[in-house]
Amino acid sequence: MPTGSHLVHGMGTALEAPTWPIITDEQASELLTLFPAAGNFDRLSWHSPRPFSAAALVHTDRDEFVMKRHHRQLRSPAALAQEHAFMAHLRAAVLQVPEVMLARDGTGAIAHGDWTYELHRKAPGLDLYRDRPSWTPFLSHAHAFAAGAALAGLHLAARGFAGPPRERDPLVASFSILPSRHPLASAQAYIAARPALARFMAGEPWQAELGRLFAALGTGLAESLEDQQPLWTHNDWHPSNLLWSAAGDVTTVFDFGMATRTCALHDLATAIERTAIPWLDLAEGRDQPADPQAALQLIAGYRTLLPLSSTQIQTIVRLLPLVHIEFALSEVDYFAGILHARDQAELAWQGYGVGHADWFLSLPGQAFLQDLEIGATI
């Protein structure tokens, strides 16, 4: 594929020129020599439209692999080692996730110039959503049900993984503000620990905005989260991070780039937020309704493996309006600190962080929460 013809998903529904150049035949061939079990390079057949890194499907004389390349400021080998350790734990618990290929030095990530590379063996399943952006709804409620069951399976498999939370890398989920009895102080600490984010937020009335949102949406949230067991979770559960069978079951879970220690209810609320509300349409002025039935099917599928009490459902409903706040801050850190793109940082904060929370204060948002609580409460 000529470099200039490749487009990626943007912050809206339109495709855009990529921030990061595509992986070339020459790069793939050179990097494969560092992974002895991968075989010899044959060809590239596909370049991912995901915007935050470059990825390609690589064919060798032995198998097919997904090669991912991150800028070193975004992911270091040490950061990927945490992610890969979690994936290895899940594989040992018989959850289908991609196999991380080991380089000659025994690690799963290679630092090469400005880049960090990783290589995964192509996993089984149909990539039904690979050309659809994140925050894309499920194609059917049956897919939502299957995804809920798969998420519960991941949470069961994740038990016993004792890794510490991820470090302060951009584009990583976190769980430090929402469980806090003093969320503004915790937000201040989060921002201060990230210099680029702090510089950007110095020009924003973020204390007033978060104070308003926490007052309107956060009452009792910290208390309801106190008894939640810490758990490493996926934190980006949407259908394009899943591979599917022809019958509509989930065969493989992938893209653990945002995984870290949160709790199961946070992960489930994130999954609902990612898939049941048409954020991209709403942002572009299309008055599409949210889909509480998709959320309820996600919960119903989850309950086939793990119970959810009425109290836990109430916690999810309280968590849902604010669940995107911390990741929105991480997105701002990425756009402001690595790309130096103030317009995109502004969209991540005002459009995604504040805007998503504000939607839940609207009549459609309140109706969605009510439908969810009534429909899921047993």
Secondary structure, DSSP 8 states (H G I E B T S, - for coil): --GGG--EE-SSSSEE--SS----HHHHHHHHTT-TTS--EEEEEEE---SSSEEEEEEESS-EEEEEEEETTT--HHHHHHHHHHHHHHHHTT-----B---TTS-S-EEETTEEEEEEE--SSB-TTTTS-TT---SSHHHHHHHHHHHHHHHHHHTT-------S-SS----SSTT-SSHHHHHHHHHHTSHHHHHHHTTS-HHHHHHHHHHHH-TTHHHHHTT---EEE-S---GGGEEE-TTS-EEEE---TT-EEE-HHHHHHHHHHHHSS-HHHHHTT------HHHHHHHHHHHHTTS---HHHHHHHHHHGGGTTHHHHHHHHHHIIIII--HHHHHIIIIIIIIHHHHHTTSHHHHHHHHHHHHHH--
